[in-house]
Amino acid sequence: MKTVFGLNLKATLRWIIALLLLLAAASKLPNLQDFYVSVTAYQMPLPDAFLRALVITLPWLELLCGLMLLAEFRVEAALVWAMILFGLFAVATGQAWVRGLEIGCGCFHLDLPFLEGEAKASFAKFMESPAFAFCRALLLLAATIWLFRARTPATDASPPSPPE
């Protein structure tokens, strides 16, 4: 991949995705009860036990994927899991948007010190809206698919052939 201004596009995109996954995990892990309330607000016909397992597992999976992408450890596996996550996020937020649910996506809990009052509230509401979350999930899914397709073959997948 060519570099632009000294930046490798694939590495930069991988870092951005990793940091977003880490930020999402860090915003959910301290208070899983709030995340559970956000998940149930989607009103999906899923058993409560499944939703509880999802709430416990999802932030840890985001954290693991983010760390793997940052550390360049099993990048292919991390990208596959990230594609699954972003695909599921797109489905969940898309159905909430289509159904007109006025809920927060539960992805990030933004505290923006540079905004005050109503501007802060309206910006946070927009960033957490199902419509924006759906578009963000599709964009992240597309970026992850591109990274997966543009990856270089793993060097440890098969040993190099001996010289003749």
N, C-alpha and C positions, 0 to 999 in steps of 0.2 A: 504494500500500500504506500502510495506516495505521501510524502510529508508536505504540509503547507505551513509556512512560517515555523518550521521546526517541530510541528505537531503531527503525530501519526493519527489519522482519522479513526482507525479501528481501535486503537488503544484509548483514545480520548472518549469515544462513544462507550466503550466497555467500562471505563471509569465512571462516566456519568450514570449509566444504568446501575452499576454497583453502588454508587453513593445514594441513588434514589431508593434502592432496595434496603440499604442500611438505615436510611432516614425513616422509611416506612416502618421497618421493624422496631426501631428505637422509639417511635411514637406510639406503638401498640403495646410493647412488652411491659412498660411500667404499670399499665392499668388495663388488664384484659377485660374487666367488667364493662368499661366504656366501649371497648372494641366489640364485645358481645352485643351491646345495645345497638351499635351501628350495623352489625351484621343482621340482626333480627329486623331492623327497620326496612330491609329489602323485601320483606314479606314473601320470601320464596318458600314453596311447599316442600321443605326439607325437615326431617326429624330433628328435634331439639338436641338429641345426643350427637348427631352429625355436626350440627352448628357449633356445639361446645367443643368437639374435637377439632373442628376447623379453626376456631378462635385460639385454641392452645397451640396448634401446629403451624398455622400460617406465618406468624411473625418469626418463628425460628427458622422456617424454610427460607423466608426472605433474607434473614440474617446470614444463613449459611451460603445462599447463592451470592449475596453481595460480597462476602469475604472471599469466596472462591474466585469470583471475577477479579477482585482487587489483587489477590495473591497469584493469579494466573495458574491456579491449581484446578485441574480437571475442568478447564474452561468449557469444553464441549458439553459436559454434563450440566454445568451451571447454566449454560445458555438454553439447553433443552428445558430445564426446570423453569427458567425465567419465561420462556415462551408459553409454557403451560400456565404459569401464574398470570401473565398478562392477558392470555386468551380468556381465562376464567374471569379476570377482572373486567374485561370488555363485555363479556356476556352478562355478568351481574349488574354492572353500571348501565349497560345498554337497555336491559329490560326495565330497570328502575326509571330511566329517562323516558322510555316509550310509555310506561304506565303513569308518568307524571308525578312520581313520588318526590316530595320536597324533603329530601334527606341529605345528610352529609355522607360522603363516600366512606369515611372511616380510615382513609389512607394516611393522612397527615393531620396533625393538630398544629396548625400554624399560629405562632405568636410573633407578629411582626412589629418590632419596636418603632419602626419608622412611620407607621400609620397610627392615627388616633381616631377614636370615636366611631362615627357611622362609616367612614371610609374604610376603616380596619374591618368592621363587621361585614360590609358588603363585599370587600375583596376576599375575605376568608370564606364567605358563603359561596361566591363564584368558584373559587379554587376547589371547594369541597363538593360542588354540585355534581349530580350524576352526568349531566351533559359534558362538562369539562373533564370529569374523571373518565368517561367513555372515550373521548377524543385522546386524552393522555394515554390511556391503556392501549388504544390502537396504534398510536405513534410509537410507544415503547415496544409493542409487539412487532411492528414493522422493523424497527431498529435492531431488535434482537434476532429476527429472522435474517436480516441482512448480515449481521455479524456471524451468525451460524453458517450461512452460505459462503461468506467471504473468508472463512477461517482457513488457515494453512493446515494441511494434513498433519496429524500428530506424529512427531518424530519417534515416539516410543511405541506406536501402534504395531509396527513391524520392524524387525531388526534390519539394518542396511545389508544389502547383498555384498558379499566379499568381492574385492577387485579380482579381475582375472588376469 
